[in-house]
Amino acid sequence: MKSKGFLPLAAATVSLLCTLGWAQGGAPVVVGLTNPVTGAAASFALPERQGVEMAVEEVNQAGGVLGRPIRLAVADNRCNPTEGVQTVNRLINEEKAVVIIGAFCSSVSLAVMPVVKRSEIPFVIDVSTAPSITGLSGRKGNNAWAFRISVSDDGMAKALVEHLAARTSWRRIAIIAEDTDYGRGGTRAFSEHAKRLGVTIAATETFTQATPDFTSLITKLVSAKPDAIAVYMLGADMANFMKQYEAWGGKIPITGRFDPALLSPEQIKRGFVDGSIGVLPYSPEVDTPANRRFAGDYRKRFNAEPMFQSAYGYEAVYMIADAIKRAGKVDAAAIRDALEKSRYQSMLGVELQFDEHNQAHNNAVILLLKDGKISIVALQRT
């Protein structure tokens, strides 16, 4: 019987393993995924899980790794650090995972990092973007077992603020952020790069996740008379904030970790926050052969647009599979050593390698919302 908090292996995957003759053959290589299956962040973590599952199926269809299939074990951390630690312990001790992907929420990834270090199991951070993760990872950060493939908020803030300083007349920007590791880290990074480039932070407001009413915060932000408002908040809060901001009559453009795809088609058509510029770790519109293939396959499979969570979860599996093949054996330390030497061609057109903090440096995607259209205006290496 599976432990509480685990999801059963998909029936299609079980059928695939049997078809390939692996059910009675080579033992599966267990890859653990800890992410929010339930709770407030669940709907935004689903694309990550879908990207991981899609890659696992593709790798298995191509023969697996070292002649063995990958078996994915998923554990629900509910975006809670305590539950995240519990799920990783179970993935390692009960599921016998040789590598962990996760943990979606930055606060959970930070909580998990000491666990994987103590257990000596590689941890591939595919979605969490808090800048503090970088300093604590890699041999220089005293945790050789933690690797981050996603672009950090520091890298994205640097790319965005440099673009804004060079390409816009915005010189006063207000910030609103959730009171989490992600929100605080994004605020700090944006503010530091803004100061370096002569951009004034006109106001900074924070809120607790799942805040129902943003009216007073919107009033404070607008009263600071900024040229733009930078946002650092997860999807549900961002959608709620944008809805209330439009109802309030807000006209000031939005920037920061703003995803214009979270606006409704009607909002975009109405010209709401036209001229907004945001930065993301990924876009399905990046025109490379690998990304076109991934985005097309993802749309067919899930009838949805791939998000950055989908893409980075997908690439995490392929980077792990590549590392296992180069390691030549299913051994945690050998996998870690192989990951350190990765040279992986990302869908965004960049060869990913890990620096001394086990941080990969991919392209940041800078998006413009203008005249009812969302367009990529820059790809910038972080």
The 8 nearest C-alpha neighbors of each residue, nearest first, counted from 0:
[[1, 2, 3, 7, 5, 93, 6, 94],
 [2, 0, 5, 3, 7, 6, 4, 94],
 [1, 3, 5, 4, 0, 89, 93, 6],
 [2, 4, 5, 1, 6, 74, 75, 0],
 [3, 5, 75, 74, 2, 6, 86, 76],
 [6, 4, 74, 73, 3, 2, 1, 75],
 [5, 7, 73, 74, 8, 4, 72, 1],
 [8, 6, 9, 5, 1, 72, 73, 10],
 [7, 9, 10, 6, 71, 12, 13, 72],
 [8, 10, 12, 11, 7, 13, 6, 14],
 [9, 11, 13, 12, 14, 8, 7, 15],
 [12, 10, 14, 9, 13, 15, 8, 16],
 [11, 13, 15, 9, 14, 10, 16, 8],
 [12, 14, 10, 16, 15, 11, 17, 9],
 [15, 13, 11, 17, 12, 16, 18, 10],
 [14, 16, 12, 18, 13, 17, 11, 19],
 [17, 15, 13, 21, 19, 18, 14, 22],
 [18, 16, 22, 20, 14, 15, 19, 21],
 [19, 17, 15, 20, 16, 14, 21, 22],
 [20, 18, 16, 17, 21, 15, 22, 60],
 [19, 21, 17, 18, 22, 16, 24, 23],
 [20, 22, 24, 16, 23, 19, 17, 25],
 [21, 23, 17, 24, 20, 16, 25, 26],
 [22, 24, 21, 20, 25, 17, 26, 16],
 [25, 23, 21, 22, 20, 26, 67, 27],
 [26, 24, 67, 21, 27, 23, 66, 68],
 [25, 27, 24, 67, 28, 68, 21, 22],
 [28, 26, 68, 69, 67, 70, 29, 25],
 [27, 29, 69, 70, 68, 30, 26, 67],
 [30, 28, 96, 70, 69, 71, 27, 97],
 [31, 29, 71, 96, 98, 99, 70, 97],
 [32, 30, 99, 72, 96, 71, 73, 90],
 [31, 33, 73, 100, 101, 99, 72, 74],
 [34, 32, 74, 101, 102, 73, 75, 76],
 [33, 35, 102, 76, 75, 103, 101, 36],
 [36, 34, 77, 41, 76, 75, 78, 37],
 [35, 37, 75, 41, 34, 77, 38, 44],
 [38, 36, 41, 35, 77, 75, 39, 40],
 [37, 39, 77, 41, 40, 35, 36, 78],
 [38, 40, 41, 37, 42, 77, 78, 235],
 [39, 41, 43, 38, 42, 35, 44, 78],
 [42, 40, 37, 35, 36, 44, 43, 38],
 [41, 43, 45, 44, 40, 39, 46, 36],
 [42, 44, 41, 40, 45, 46, 234, 47],
 [45, 43, 41, 47, 42, 46, 35, 40],
 [44, 46, 48, 42, 47, 43, 41, 49],
 [47, 45, 309, 49, 48, 44, 308, 50],
 [48, 46, 309, 308, 312, 50, 44, 45],
 [49, 47, 51, 45, 46, 50, 52, 44],
 [50, 48, 46, 52, 47, 51, 53, 45],
 [49, 51, 309, 313, 312, 53, 47, 48],
 [50, 52, 313, 312, 48, 54, 49, 53],
 [53, 51, 55, 49, 54, 50, 48, 56],
 [52, 54, 50, 56, 51, 55, 49, 57],
 [53, 55, 57, 313, 51, 56, 52, 58],
 [56, 54, 52, 58, 57, 53, 59, 51],
 [55, 57, 59, 53, 54, 58, 60, 52],
 [58, 56, 54, 60, 59, 55, 61, 53],
 [57, 59, 61, 63, 55, 60, 56, 54],
 [60, 58, 63, 62, 56, 61, 57, 68],
 [59, 61, 57, 58, 62, 56, 63, 15],
 [60, 62, 58, 59, 63, 57, 56, 64],
 [63, 61, 59, 60, 66, 58, 64, 68],
 [62, 64, 59, 68, 58, 67, 66, 61],
 [65, 63, 67, 66, 324, 320, 68, 62],
 [64, 66, 67, 324, 63, 327, 328, 323],
 [67, 65, 64, 63, 62, 68, 25, 21],
 [66, 68, 64, 63, 25, 65, 27, 26],
 [69, 67, 63, 27, 59, 28, 64, 70],
 [68, 70, 28, 27, 29, 63, 71, 55],
 [71, 69, 29, 27, 28, 30, 68, 72],
 [70, 72, 30, 31, 29, 73, 69, 8],
 [71, 73, 31, 32, 30, 70, 74, 29],
 [72, 74, 32, 6, 5, 31, 33, 71],
 [75, 73, 5, 33, 4, 86, 32, 76],
 [74, 76, 36, 35, 4, 34, 77, 33],
 [75, 77, 83, 82, 35, 78, 34, 79],
 [78, 76, 35, 38, 79, 37, 75, 36],
 [79, 77, 35, 76, 104, 107, 40, 80],
 [78, 80, 77, 82, 81, 76, 83, 107],
 [81, 79, 107, 83, 82, 110, 106, 84],
 [82, 80, 83, 84, 79, 85, 110, 107],
 [81, 83, 85, 76, 79, 84, 80, 86],
 [82, 84, 76, 80, 86, 81, 85, 107],
 [83, 85, 87, 81, 111, 82, 86, 88],
 [84, 86, 82, 88, 83, 87, 89, 81],
 [87, 85, 89, 83, 88, 84, 74, 90],
 [88, 86, 90, 84, 89, 85, 91, 83],
 [87, 89, 85, 91, 86, 90, 92, 84],
 [88, 90, 86, 92, 93, 87, 91, 85],
 [91, 89, 94, 87, 88, 96, 93, 92],
 [90, 92, 95, 96, 88, 89, 94, 93],
 [91, 93, 89, 95, 90, 88, 94, 96],
 [94, 92, 89, 95, 90, 91, 88, 2],
 [93, 95, 90, 96, 91, 92, 89, 72],
 [96, 94, 91, 92, 93, 90, 97, 29],
 [95, 97, 29, 91, 30, 31, 94, 98],
 [98, 96, 331, 29, 120, 30, 95, 330],
 [97, 99, 121, 30, 96, 120, 122, 31],
 [100, 98, 31, 122, 32, 30, 123, 121],
 [101, 99, 32, 123, 122, 124, 31, 33],
 [102, 100, 33, 124, 103, 32, 34, 125],
 [101, 103, 108, 34, 33, 104, 107, 100],
 [104, 102, 126, 101, 127, 34, 105, 44],
 [105, 103, 107, 106, 127, 78, 102, 108],
 [104, 106, 127, 108, 107, 129, 181, 109],
 [105, 107, 109, 108, 104, 180, 80, 110],
 [108, 106, 80, 110, 109, 105, 104, 83],
 [107, 109, 102, 105, 111, 110, 106, 112],
 [110, 108, 106, 107, 112, 111, 105, 132],
 [111, 109, 107, 108, 80, 112, 106, 84],
 [112, 110, 108, 114, 84, 109, 113, 107],
 [111, 113, 109, 114, 115, 110, 108, 116],
 [114, 112, 116, 115, 111, 117, 110, 142],
 [115, 113, 117, 111, 116, 112, 118, 84],
 [116, 114, 118, 120, 117, 112, 119, 113],
 [115, 117, 119, 113, 114, 118, 144, 142],
 [118, 116, 114, 115, 119, 113, 120, 112],
 [117, 119, 115, 116, 120, 114, 91, 113],
 [120, 118, 116, 117, 115, 144, 121, 331],
 [119, 121, 115, 118, 331, 98, 97, 144],
 [122, 120, 144, 98, 335, 145, 99, 331],
 [121, 123, 99, 145, 100, 144, 98, 146],
 [124, 122, 100, 146, 147, 125, 99, 145],
 [125, 123, 147, 101, 146, 100, 126, 122],
 [124, 126, 149, 148, 311, 312, 123, 147],
 [125, 127, 103, 149, 308, 124, 128, 311],
 [128, 126, 105, 103, 104, 129, 125, 124],
 [127, 129, 151, 152, 126, 130, 105, 150],
 [130, 128, 181, 184, 131, 105, 152, 132],
 [131, 129, 132, 153, 151, 133, 152, 184],
 [132, 130, 133, 129, 134, 135, 184, 180],
 [133, 131, 135, 130, 134, 129, 136, 109],
 [134, 132, 136, 131, 135, 130, 356, 358],
 [135, 133, 140, 131, 132, 136, 356, 130],
 [134, 136, 140, 132, 133, 141, 142, 131],
 [137, 135, 140, 142, 356, 133, 145, 134],
 [138, 136, 356, 143, 357, 142, 140, 139],
 [137, 139, 143, 141, 140, 142, 355, 356],
 [140, 138, 137, 141, 356, 355, 136, 142],
 [139, 141, 135, 136, 137, 138, 134, 142],
 [142, 140, 138, 139, 137, 143, 136, 135],
 [143, 141, 136, 137, 144, 140, 138, 145],
 [142, 144, 137, 138, 145, 141, 136, 116],
 [143, 145, 121, 142, 116, 122, 120, 335],
 [146, 144, 122, 136, 143, 142, 121, 137],
 [147, 145, 357, 123, 124, 122, 358, 148],
 [146, 148, 124, 358, 149, 123, 125, 359],
 [147, 149, 359, 125, 124, 358, 150, 146],
 [150, 148, 125, 126, 147, 151, 311, 128],
 [149, 151, 280, 361, 154, 360, 128, 148],
 [152, 150, 128, 154, 153, 130, 129, 149],
 [153, 151, 155, 128, 154, 185, 130, 156],
 [152, 154, 188, 156, 151, 155, 130, 157],
 [155, 153, 381, 151, 157, 152, 156, 158],
 [154, 156, 152, 158, 157, 153, 363, 159],
 [157, 155, 189, 159, 153, 158, 154, 152],
 [156, 158, 154, 155, 160, 159, 192, 161],
 [157, 159, 155, 161, 156, 160, 162, 379],
 [160, 158, 162, 156, 161, 157, 155, 163],
 [159, 161, 163, 162, 157, 158, 156, 164],
 [162, 160, 164, 158, 159, 163, 157, 165],
 [161, 163, 159, 165, 160, 164, 166, 158],
 [164, 162, 160, 167, 166, 165, 161, 159],
 [165, 163, 161, 162, 166, 160, 167, 196],
 [164, 166, 162, 163, 167, 161, 168, 160],
 [165, 167, 163, 162, 164, 168, 161, 169],
 [168, 166, 163, 169, 164, 165, 162, 170],
 [167, 169, 170, 166, 164, 163, 226, 165],
 [170, 168, 226, 167, 171, 163, 227, 164],
 [169, 171, 198, 199, 168, 172, 226, 197],
 [172, 170, 199, 225, 226, 201, 200, 169],
 [171, 173, 225, 227, 200, 201, 228, 226],
 [172, 174, 202, 228, 201, 200, 225, 203],
 [175, 173, 229, 203, 228, 230, 202, 204],
 [176, 174, 204, 230, 205, 203, 229, 231],
 [177, 175, 231, 205, 182, 232, 230, 178],
 [176, 178, 182, 206, 232, 205, 179, 207],
 [177, 179, 207, 206, 182, 205, 183, 176],
 [180, 178, 182, 181, 177, 183, 106, 207],
 [181, 179, 183, 182, 106, 184, 105, 129],
 [180, 182, 129, 184, 179, 183, 105, 185],
 [183, 181, 177, 176, 179, 185, 231, 184],
 [184, 182, 186, 180, 185, 181, 179, 187],
 [185, 183, 187, 181, 129, 186, 182, 180],
 [184, 186, 188, 182, 187, 152, 183, 181],
 [187, 185, 183, 189, 184, 188, 190, 182],
 [186, 188, 184, 190, 185, 189, 191, 183],
 [189, 187, 153, 185, 191, 190, 186, 156],
 [188, 190, 156, 186, 192, 191, 187, 193],
 [191, 189, 193, 187, 188, 192, 186, 194],
 [192, 190, 194, 188, 193, 189, 187, 195],
 [191, 193, 195, 189, 194, 190, 157, 188],
 [192, 194, 198, 190, 196, 195, 191, 189],
 [195, 193, 197, 191, 196, 192, 198, 190],
 [194, 196, 192, 193, 197, 191, 198, 190],
 [197, 195, 193, 194, 198, 192, 164, 161],
 [196, 198, 194, 195, 193, 199, 170, 164],
 [197, 199, 193, 170, 194, 196, 171, 200],
 [200, 198, 171, 201, 170, 172, 197, 194],
 [201, 199, 172, 173, 202, 171, 190, 198],
 [200, 202, 173, 172, 171, 199, 223, 225],
 [203, 201, 173, 200, 174, 223, 220, 204],
 [202, 204, 174, 173, 175, 205, 201, 200],
 [205, 203, 175, 174, 176, 202, 216, 206],
 [206, 204, 176, 177, 175, 178, 203, 207],
 [207, 205, 177, 178, 208, 176, 210, 204],
 [206, 208, 178, 210, 177, 209, 205, 179],
 [207, 209, 210, 177, 206, 236, 178, 179],
 [210, 208, 211, 236, 207, 235, 39, 206],
 [209, 211, 208, 207, 212, 206, 213, 236],
 [210, 212, 209, 213, 239, 236, 240, 208],
 [213, 211, 214, 210, 215, 243, 240, 239],
 [212, 214, 216, 215, 217, 240, 211, 243],
 [215, 213, 217, 216, 212, 218, 243, 247],
 [216, 214, 218, 217, 213, 219, 212, 220],
 [215, 217, 219, 213, 218, 214, 220, 204],
 [216, 218, 220, 214, 215, 219, 213, 221],
 [219, 217, 215, 221, 216, 220, 222, 214],
 [220, 218, 216, 222, 217, 221, 215, 223],
 [219, 221, 217, 222, 218, 223, 216, 173],
 [220, 222, 223, 218, 224, 219, 217, 225],
 [221, 223, 219, 224, 220, 218, 225, 217],
 [222, 224, 221, 220, 225, 201, 202, 219],
 [225, 223, 222, 221, 226, 220, 201, 171],
 [226, 224, 171, 172, 227, 223, 173, 201],
 [225, 227, 169, 171, 172, 251, 170, 224],
 [228, 226, 252, 172, 225, 253, 251, 254],
 [227, 229, 173, 253, 174, 172, 254, 252],
 [230, 228, 255, 254, 174, 253, 173, 175],
 [229, 231, 255, 175, 176, 256, 174, 232],
 [232, 230, 176, 182, 256, 185, 175, 177],
 [231, 233, 177, 176, 237, 230, 236, 182],
 [232, 234, 236, 235, 237, 231, 177, 40],
 [233, 235, 237, 236, 238, 232, 43, 261],
 [236, 234, 238, 237, 233, 239, 209, 40],
 [237, 235, 239, 238, 234, 233, 240, 209],
 [236, 238, 234, 240, 239, 235, 232, 233],
 [237, 239, 241, 235, 236, 240, 234, 242],
 [240, 238, 236, 242, 237, 241, 243, 235],
 [241, 239, 237, 243, 242, 238, 244, 236],
 [242, 240, 244, 238, 243, 239, 237, 245],
 [243, 241, 239, 245, 240, 244, 238, 246],
 [242, 244, 246, 240, 245, 241, 247, 239],
 [245, 243, 241, 247, 249, 246, 242, 240],
 [244, 246, 248, 247, 249, 242, 243, 241],
 [247, 245, 243, 248, 244, 242, 249, 241],
 [246, 248, 244, 245, 249, 243, 214, 217],
 [249, 247, 245, 246, 244, 250, 243, 271],
 [248, 250, 244, 245, 247, 251, 246, 272],
 [249, 251, 272, 252, 248, 271, 245, 273],
 [250, 252, 227, 249, 272, 253, 226, 228],
 [253, 251, 275, 272, 227, 274, 250, 228],
 [254, 252, 275, 228, 227, 229, 276, 272],
 [253, 255, 229, 277, 276, 257, 228, 275],
 [256, 254, 229, 230, 277, 257, 278, 231],
 [257, 255, 278, 231, 277, 230, 279, 258],
 [258, 256, 277, 255, 254, 259, 230, 278],
 [257, 259, 260, 261, 277, 256, 279, 278],
 [260, 258, 261, 262, 257, 368, 373, 277],
 [259, 261, 262, 258, 263, 373, 264, 257],
 [262, 260, 259, 258, 238, 263, 234, 237],
 [263, 261, 260, 259, 266, 264, 267, 238],
 [262, 264, 266, 265, 261, 267, 260, 268],
 [265, 263, 267, 266, 268, 262, 260, 269],
 [264, 266, 268, 263, 267, 269, 262, 270],
 [267, 265, 269, 263, 268, 264, 271, 262],
 [266, 268, 264, 371, 270, 269, 265, 271],
 [267, 269, 265, 371, 270, 266, 264, 271],
 [270, 268, 266, 267, 271, 265, 371, 264],
 [271, 269, 273, 267, 268, 371, 272, 266],
 [270, 272, 273, 266, 269, 267, 245, 250],
 [273, 271, 252, 250, 275, 274, 270, 251],
 [272, 274, 270, 369, 271, 275, 368, 252],
 [273, 275, 369, 368, 252, 272, 276, 367],
 [276, 274, 252, 253, 368, 273, 272, 254],
 [277, 275, 367, 254, 366, 368, 253, 274],
 [278, 276, 257, 254, 366, 255, 256, 365],
 [277, 279, 365, 256, 364, 366, 159, 255],
 [278, 280, 364, 281, 363, 256, 365, 277],
 [279, 281, 363, 364, 150, 307, 362, 278],
 [282, 280, 307, 279, 364, 283, 363, 306],
 [281, 283, 284, 285, 307, 364, 306, 280],
 [284, 282, 285, 294, 305, 290, 281, 306],
 [283, 285, 282, 286, 375, 291, 290, 374],
 [286, 284, 283, 282, 287, 347, 290, 291],
 [285, 287, 284, 291, 290, 288, 347, 283],
 [286, 288, 290, 289, 291, 285, 348, 346],
 [289, 287, 291, 290, 292, 286, 346, 293],
 [290, 288, 346, 292, 287, 291, 293, 347],
 [289, 291, 346, 293, 287, 292, 288, 294],
 [290, 292, 288, 294, 289, 293, 295, 287],
 [291, 293, 295, 289, 290, 294, 296, 288],
 [294, 292, 290, 296, 295, 291, 297, 289],
 [293, 295, 297, 291, 296, 292, 290, 283],
 [296, 294, 292, 298, 297, 293, 291, 299],
 [297, 295, 299, 293, 298, 294, 292, 300],
 [296, 298, 294, 300, 295, 299, 301, 293],
 [299, 297, 302, 303, 295, 301, 296, 300],
 [300, 298, 296, 297, 302, 301, 295, 303],
 [299, 301, 297, 298, 302, 296, 303, 53],
 [300, 302, 303, 298, 299, 297, 49, 304],
 [303, 301, 298, 299, 300, 304, 297, 305],
 [304, 302, 298, 301, 305, 297, 299, 300],
 [303, 305, 298, 306, 302, 297, 294, 283],
 [306, 304, 309, 294, 283, 303, 297, 307],
 [307, 305, 309, 308, 304, 310, 46, 282],
 [306, 308, 281, 310, 309, 311, 280, 282],
 [309, 307, 47, 306, 311, 310, 46, 126],
 [310, 308, 50, 47, 46, 306, 312, 307],
 [309, 311, 313, 307, 312, 308, 50, 314],
 [310, 312, 314, 313, 125, 308, 309, 315],
 [313, 311, 51, 315, 47, 50, 309, 310],
 [314, 312, 50, 51, 310, 54, 311, 315],
 [313, 315, 311, 317, 316, 312, 318, 310],
 [316, 314, 312, 318, 313, 317, 311, 319],
 [317, 315, 319, 314, 318, 313, 320, 54],
 [316, 318, 320, 314, 319, 315, 321, 313],
 [317, 319, 321, 315, 316, 320, 314, 322],
 [318, 320, 322, 316, 317, 321, 315, 323],
 [321, 319, 317, 323, 322, 318, 316, 324],
 [320, 322, 318, 324, 319, 323, 317, 325],
 [321, 323, 337, 319, 325, 338, 320, 324],
 [324, 322, 326, 320, 325, 321, 334, 319],
 [323, 325, 321, 327, 322, 326, 64, 65],
 [324, 326, 322, 327, 323, 321, 337, 334],
 [327, 325, 323, 324, 328, 333, 337, 334],
 [328, 326, 324, 325, 323, 329, 65, 333],
 [329, 327, 326, 330, 323, 333, 324, 65],
 [330, 328, 323, 331, 327, 334, 28, 97],
 [329, 331, 333, 332, 328, 334, 97, 326],
 [332, 330, 334, 333, 97, 120, 335, 121],
 [331, 333, 335, 334, 330, 336, 119, 120],
 [332, 334, 336, 330, 335, 331, 326, 337],
 [335, 333, 337, 331, 332, 336, 323, 322],
 [334, 336, 332, 338, 333, 337, 121, 331],
 [337, 335, 333, 339, 334, 338, 332, 340],
 [336, 338, 322, 334, 340, 339, 335, 326],
 [339, 337, 341, 335, 340, 322, 336, 334],
 [338, 340, 336, 337, 341, 353, 335, 357],
 [339, 341, 337, 338, 342, 336, 352, 353],
 [342, 340, 338, 352, 339, 343, 337, 322],
 [343, 341, 352, 351, 350, 340, 344, 353],
 [342, 344, 351, 350, 341, 345, 318, 352],
 [345, 343, 350, 349, 351, 348, 346, 342],
 [346, 344, 347, 349, 348, 350, 343, 351],
 [345, 347, 290, 289, 348, 344, 287, 349],
 [348, 346, 345, 349, 362, 285, 287, 290],
 [347, 349, 346, 345, 287, 344, 350, 362],
 [348, 350, 345, 347, 344, 351, 361, 362],
 [351, 349, 344, 343, 345, 342, 352, 348],
 [352, 350, 343, 342, 359, 349, 344, 360],
 [351, 353, 342, 359, 341, 350, 354, 343],
 [352, 354, 359, 357, 358, 339, 355, 351],
 [353, 355, 357, 356, 358, 359, 352, 137],
 [356, 354, 357, 137, 139, 138, 353, 358],
 [355, 357, 137, 136, 358, 354, 139, 140],
 [358, 356, 137, 353, 146, 354, 355, 136],
 [357, 359, 353, 147, 356, 354, 146, 133],
 [360, 358, 353, 148, 352, 351, 147, 361],
 [361, 359, 381, 351, 150, 358, 380, 362],
 [360, 362, 380, 381, 349, 150, 359, 351],
 [363, 361, 380, 379, 378, 381, 364, 347],
 [362, 364, 280, 379, 378, 155, 279, 380],
 [365, 363, 378, 279, 278, 280, 281, 377],
 [366, 364, 278, 377, 376, 277, 375, 378],
 [365, 367, 375, 277, 276, 374, 376, 278],
 [366, 368, 276, 374, 373, 275, 369, 375],
 [369, 367, 373, 275, 274, 372, 273, 276],
 [368, 370, 274, 273, 372, 371, 367, 373],
 [371, 369, 372, 270, 273, 368, 268, 274],
 [370, 372, 268, 267, 369, 270, 368, 373],
 [373, 371, 369, 370, 368, 374, 267, 367],
 [372, 374, 368, 367, 369, 366, 371, 375],
 [375, 373, 367, 366, 376, 372, 368, 369],
 [376, 374, 366, 377, 365, 367, 364, 373],
 [375, 377, 366, 365, 374, 367, 378, 364],
 [376, 378, 365, 375, 364, 379, 366, 363],
 [379, 377, 364, 363, 362, 365, 380, 376],
 [378, 380, 362, 363, 377, 381, 158, 364],
 [381, 379, 362, 361, 363, 360, 378, 158],
 [380, 154, 360, 362, 361, 379, 363, 158]]
